[in-house]
Amino acid sequence: MFHDVKKILYVSDLEQGSRPAFRAAVSLCGHYSGAQITYLYVIESLSGTARSVLSNMMEEEELDEMLHKGVEALTAKIRGRIECFCEEELEEHEVLGLKNIEARIEEGTPWRKILEVGDEMNADVIVMGTRKHSALGQALIGSTATKTLTHSKRPVLIVPLVGG
């Protein structure tokens, strides 16, 4: 399927029904000795308007601290989800464990940040799920998976997800 895979970038939106894509990343990891998964969640940056409204209600330092605490809480949540997934779904004989998975939270435009992190870590493959969008929704905003696939220089494994 792929050449020697050592670094897998798994991207999640943390929504219900995203486990099949994670399971695909775990399966891929299990086929290659020493493979690692980086579990990435991208927080969309606050729009200029939203930041302006919030800065009218609180000091800049308060706003930055609130955002920092939110990222910390999200990191803990992702780590908890990974641990739960491993406990519930990994078989005793599987070699993959928490030592093979790194949680990472980034802020920015999701598809751009995915490509940036993939390049930074020199990922062998990017694994992500996608949900169906209405034709209008797809035309107006596209999907993160489509934009990632279109602009990526590395292999991208897209897993269809239910819901959305």
Residue frames as qw, qx, qy, qz and C-alpha x, y, z in Angstrom:
[[0.000, 0.886, 0.463, 0.000, 0.00, 0.00, 0.00],
 [0.008, -0.983, 0.179, -0.049, 2.61, 2.57, 1.11],
 [0.571, 0.472, -0.548, 0.389, 6.39, 2.50, 1.32],
 [0.532, -0.183, -0.648, 0.514, 7.94, 2.28, 4.79],
 [0.267, -0.767, -0.211, -0.544, 5.62, 4.35, 6.98],
 [0.487, -0.074, -0.578, 0.651, 7.08, 5.75, 10.20],
 [0.011, 0.231, 0.326, -0.917, 5.16, 9.00, 10.75],
 [0.037, -0.553, -0.758, -0.343, 1.37, 9.17, 10.44],
 [0.104, 0.010, 0.207, -0.973, -0.45, 12.48, 10.83],
 [0.103, -0.522, -0.842, -0.094, -4.01, 11.77, 11.94],
 [0.094, -0.139, 0.029, -0.985, -6.34, 14.77, 11.82],
 [0.158, -0.495, -0.852, 0.070, -9.59, 14.89, 13.77],
 [0.178, -0.499, -0.132, -0.838, -12.43, 17.35, 14.27],
 [0.032, -0.050, 0.789, -0.611, -13.37, 15.54, 17.52],
 [0.615, -0.015, -0.058, -0.786, -16.94, 15.19, 16.31],
 [0.749, -0.014, 0.592, -0.296, -19.11, 12.13, 16.90],
 [0.870, 0.438, 0.214, -0.080, -18.43, 9.40, 14.36],
 [0.297, 0.844, -0.443, -0.050, -14.76, 10.20, 13.73],
 [0.672, -0.441, 0.594, -0.021, -13.46, 6.91, 15.13],
 [0.899, 0.342, 0.258, 0.094, -13.35, 5.06, 11.77],
 [0.452, 0.823, -0.243, 0.244, -10.65, 7.46, 10.56],
 [0.322, -0.720, 0.572, -0.225, -8.67, 7.02, 13.78],
 [0.876, -0.095, 0.469, -0.065, -9.07, 3.27, 13.48],
 [0.784, 0.602, 0.009, 0.152, -7.66, 3.47, 9.92],
 [0.134, 0.839, -0.449, 0.275, -4.62, 5.36, 11.24],
 [0.611, -0.485, 0.590, -0.209, -4.14, 2.77, 14.00],
 [0.930, 0.213, 0.300, -0.007, -4.46, -0.06, 11.48],
 [0.589, 0.753, -0.194, 0.220, -1.91, 1.58, 9.20],
 [0.183, -0.775, 0.535, -0.282, 0.42, 2.10, 12.16],
 [0.814, -0.264, 0.491, -0.163, 0.12, -1.59, 13.07],
 [0.895, 0.430, 0.094, 0.081, 1.39, -2.64, 9.63],
 [0.511, 0.677, -0.292, 0.441, 4.71, -0.82, 10.04],
 [0.746, -0.355, -0.356, 0.437, 7.17, -1.52, 12.84],
 [0.427, -0.262, -0.162, 0.850, 8.01, 1.58, 14.86],
 [0.031, 0.559, 0.420, 0.715, 5.34, 3.77, 13.27],
 [0.116, -0.315, -0.490, 0.805, 4.11, 6.77, 15.27],
 [0.028, 0.721, 0.594, 0.356, 0.82, 8.68, 15.09],
 [0.091, -0.088, -0.232, 0.964, 0.56, 12.41, 15.67],
 [0.008, -0.666, -0.745, -0.009, -3.07, 13.17, 16.58],
 [0.165, 0.023, 0.055, 0.984, -3.77, 16.72, 15.36],
 [0.031, 0.783, 0.616, -0.081, -6.67, 18.97, 16.20],
 [0.279, 0.200, 0.126, 0.931, -6.74, 22.44, 14.66],
 [0.021, -0.710, -0.510, 0.486, -8.57, 25.28, 16.40],
 [0.347, 0.690, 0.346, 0.533, -9.77, 27.85, 13.89],
 [0.297, -0.022, -0.215, 0.930, -8.32, 31.26, 14.67],
 [0.083, 0.708, 0.509, -0.482, -10.69, 33.91, 15.98],
 [0.388, 0.681, 0.369, 0.500, -11.88, 36.17, 13.22],
 [0.256, 0.216, -0.139, 0.932, -10.83, 39.80, 13.42],
 [0.416, -0.503, -0.222, -0.724, -14.42, 40.75, 14.24],
 [0.796, -0.455, -0.399, -0.031, -14.73, 38.20, 17.07],
 [0.639, -0.088, -0.312, 0.698, -11.38, 39.24, 18.54],
 [0.036, 0.364, 0.010, 0.930, -12.42, 42.90, 18.33],
 [0.597, -0.550, -0.294, -0.505, -15.71, 42.24, 20.13],
 [0.824, -0.370, -0.361, 0.232, -13.96, 40.24, 22.85],
 [0.514, 0.086, -0.219, 0.825, -11.22, 42.84, 23.26],
 [0.206, -0.526, -0.088, -0.820, -13.93, 45.44, 23.95],
 [0.756, -0.526, -0.223, -0.319, -15.13, 43.28, 26.85],
 [0.842, -0.486, 0.055, 0.229, -11.79, 42.26, 28.35],
 [0.137, -0.835, 0.453, 0.280, -8.14, 43.22, 28.45],
 [0.644, 0.549, -0.509, -0.157, -5.82, 41.75, 25.82],
 [0.041, 0.409, -0.865, 0.286, -3.91, 39.82, 28.51],
 [0.599, 0.032, 0.606, -0.523, -7.18, 38.32, 29.81],
 [0.797, 0.454, -0.072, -0.392, -8.18, 37.29, 26.30],
 [0.466, 0.546, -0.696, 0.017, -4.79, 35.68, 25.61],
 [0.200, -0.274, 0.846, -0.411, -4.92, 33.85, 28.95],
 [0.735, 0.190, 0.383, -0.526, -8.46, 32.60, 28.23],
 [0.759, 0.514, -0.314, -0.249, -7.37, 31.29, 24.81],
 [0.227, 0.505, -0.810, 0.193, -4.27, 29.66, 26.30],
 [0.437, -0.123, 0.748, -0.485, -6.36, 27.90, 28.98],
 [0.807, 0.338, 0.111, -0.471, -8.76, 26.71, 26.28],
 [0.615, 0.533, -0.576, -0.077, -5.92, 25.12, 24.32],
 [0.035, -0.368, 0.855, -0.363, -4.62, 23.43, 27.48],
 [0.635, 0.064, 0.549, -0.539, -8.09, 22.05, 28.29],
 [0.800, 0.458, -0.146, -0.358, -8.51, 20.80, 24.72],
 [0.365, 0.521, -0.768, 0.074, -5.13, 19.07, 24.84],
 [0.292, -0.178, 0.827, -0.447, -6.20, 17.25, 28.01],
 [0.751, 0.277, 0.278, -0.531, -9.51, 16.31, 26.34],
 [0.696, 0.521, -0.442, -0.222, -7.74, 14.89, 23.30],
 [0.129, 0.411, -0.870, 0.241, -5.31, 12.92, 25.48],
 [0.517, -0.005, 0.664, -0.540, -8.33, 11.54, 27.37],
 [0.801, 0.404, 0.002, -0.443, -10.01, 10.50, 24.11],
 [0.507, 0.526, -0.682, -0.043, -6.86, 8.76, 22.94],
 [0.126, -0.273, 0.870, -0.391, -6.55, 6.87, 26.22],
 [0.673, 0.176, 0.454, -0.557, -10.24, 5.89, 26.08],
 [0.740, 0.497, -0.297, -0.342, -9.89, 4.74, 22.48],
 [0.311, 0.465, -0.822, 0.104, -6.86, 2.63, 23.32],
 [0.325, -0.119, 0.803, -0.485, -8.60, 1.03, 26.28],
 [0.700, 0.306, 0.351, -0.542, -11.81, 0.31, 24.35],
 [0.777, 0.562, -0.061, -0.278, -10.56, -0.69, 20.93],
 [0.314, 0.637, -0.704, -0.009, -6.99, -1.87, 20.91],
 [0.950, -0.115, -0.275, -0.088, -6.57, -5.60, 21.27],
 [0.690, -0.662, 0.267, 0.120, -4.16, -6.95, 23.86],
 [0.820, 0.013, 0.359, 0.445, -1.89, -8.28, 21.13],
 [0.409, 0.847, 0.120, 0.318, -1.64, -4.94, 19.31],
 [0.659, -0.076, -0.176, 0.727, 1.73, -3.27, 19.74],
 [0.060, 0.567, 0.115, 0.813, 0.31, 0.23, 19.41],
 [0.430, -0.620, -0.555, 0.351, -0.15, 2.09, 22.67],
 [0.088, -0.977, -0.153, 0.119, -0.01, 5.59, 24.06],
 [0.515, -0.539, 0.356, 0.563, 3.77, 5.59, 23.58],
 [0.434, 0.197, 0.630, 0.613, 3.12, 5.59, 19.80],
 [0.068, 0.780, 0.517, 0.346, 0.69, 8.53, 19.87],
 [0.271, -0.178, -0.200, 0.925, 1.39, 12.23, 20.35],
 [0.096, 0.825, 0.555, -0.045, -1.47, 14.73, 20.78],
 [0.327, -0.077, 0.124, 0.934, -0.98, 18.11, 19.16],
 [0.138, 0.836, 0.497, -0.189, -3.18, 21.20, 19.12],
 [0.351, 0.005, 0.256, 0.901, -2.60, 23.99, 16.62],
 [0.211, 0.740, 0.388, -0.508, -4.41, 27.22, 15.80],
 [0.024, -0.373, 0.482, 0.793, -5.04, 28.46, 12.27],
 [0.700, 0.312, -0.218, -0.604, -6.84, 27.63, 9.04],
 [0.857, -0.187, 0.460, -0.139, -7.34, 23.85, 9.32],
 [0.901, 0.396, 0.109, 0.139, -6.19, 22.67, 5.88],
 [0.344, 0.815, -0.342, 0.317, -3.18, 25.02, 5.87],
 [0.428, -0.650, 0.553, -0.300, -2.17, 23.99, 9.39],
 [0.949, -0.009, 0.310, -0.060, -2.52, 20.29, 8.48],
 [0.768, 0.579, -0.083, 0.263, -0.12, 20.74, 5.55],
 [0.032, 0.827, -0.418, 0.374, 2.26, 22.82, 7.69],
 [0.667, -0.480, 0.522, -0.230, 2.39, 20.19, 10.46],
 [0.956, 0.225, 0.187, 0.036, 2.72, 17.40, 7.87],
 [0.571, 0.710, -0.241, 0.334, 5.73, 19.17, 6.36],
 [0.231, -0.774, 0.458, -0.372, 7.23, 20.03, 9.75],
 [0.723, -0.351, 0.568, -0.181, 7.10, 16.43, 10.99],
 [0.221, 0.414, -0.781, -0.412, 7.84, 14.98, 7.54],
 [0.720, 0.077, 0.534, -0.437, 4.71, 12.80, 7.71],
 [0.179, -0.104, 0.890, 0.406, 4.68, 9.74, 5.46],
 [0.148, -0.445, -0.760, -0.449, 0.89, 9.91, 5.21],
 [0.270, -0.069, 0.292, -0.915, -1.99, 12.10, 6.41],
 [0.176, -0.350, -0.914, -0.106, -5.11, 10.27, 7.59],
 [0.215, 0.110, 0.290, -0.926, -8.38, 12.14, 8.03],
 [0.243, 0.470, 0.847, -0.057, -12.11, 11.66, 7.81],
 [0.133, 0.003, -0.240, -0.962, -14.66, 13.56, 5.80],
 [0.317, 0.450, 0.732, -0.402, -18.41, 13.98, 6.08],
 [0.255, 0.516, 0.625, 0.527, -20.86, 14.67, 3.29],
 [0.012, 0.401, 0.180, -0.898, -21.75, 18.31, 2.79],
 [0.508, 0.708, 0.436, -0.222, -24.65, 19.73, 0.82],
 [0.623, 0.457, 0.299, 0.560, -23.72, 20.83, -2.70],
 [0.010, 0.928, 0.073, 0.365, -24.19, 24.47, -1.66],
 [0.615, -0.759, 0.198, 0.081, -22.09, 24.03, 1.48],
 [0.811, -0.060, 0.336, 0.474, -19.35, 22.34, -0.54],
 [0.458, 0.660, 0.251, 0.540, -19.40, 25.11, -3.16],
 [0.167, -0.942, -0.012, -0.290, -19.29, 27.91, -0.58],
 [0.442, -0.784, 0.424, -0.099, -16.76, 26.59, 1.92],
 [0.602, 0.422, -0.678, 0.009, -15.41, 23.36, 0.46],
 [0.881, -0.463, -0.086, -0.047, -14.15, 20.81, 2.91],
 [0.342, -0.784, 0.513, 0.068, -10.96, 20.60, 4.87],
 [0.770, -0.076, 0.608, 0.181, -10.32, 17.13, 3.43],
 [0.653, 0.678, 0.282, 0.186, -10.76, 18.34, -0.16],
 [0.113, 0.963, -0.224, 0.096, -8.45, 21.32, 0.35],
 [0.551, -0.595, 0.578, 0.087, -5.87, 19.16, 2.11],
 [0.798, 0.169, 0.546, 0.191, -5.95, 16.53, -0.64],
 [0.521, 0.825, 0.162, 0.148, -5.74, 19.15, -3.39],
 [0.078, 0.934, -0.300, 0.176, -2.75, 21.00, -1.91],
 [0.737, -0.534, 0.412, 0.041, -0.79, 18.16, -0.27],
 [0.400, 0.647, -0.634, -0.137, 2.52, 16.88, -1.62],
 [0.100, -0.257, 0.937, -0.213, 2.23, 13.75, 0.52],
 [0.321, -0.259, -0.861, -0.298, -0.22, 10.83, 0.43],
 [0.387, -0.126, 0.347, -0.845, -3.59, 11.55, 2.05],
 [0.177, -0.230, -0.954, -0.071, -5.91, 8.74, 3.18],
 [0.401, -0.151, 0.051, -0.902, -9.51, 10.01, 3.33],
 [0.061, -0.206, -0.965, 0.152, -11.99, 7.92, 5.34],
 [0.337, -0.440, -0.397, -0.732, -15.71, 8.56, 4.79],
 [0.016, -0.074, -0.741, 0.667, -17.53, 9.31, 8.06],
 [0.166, -0.607, -0.741, -0.232, -21.21, 9.11, 8.94],
 [0.250, -0.802, -0.407, 0.358, -22.95, 12.31, 10.05],
 [0.314, -0.170, 0.157, 0.921, -22.30, 15.97, 9.57]]
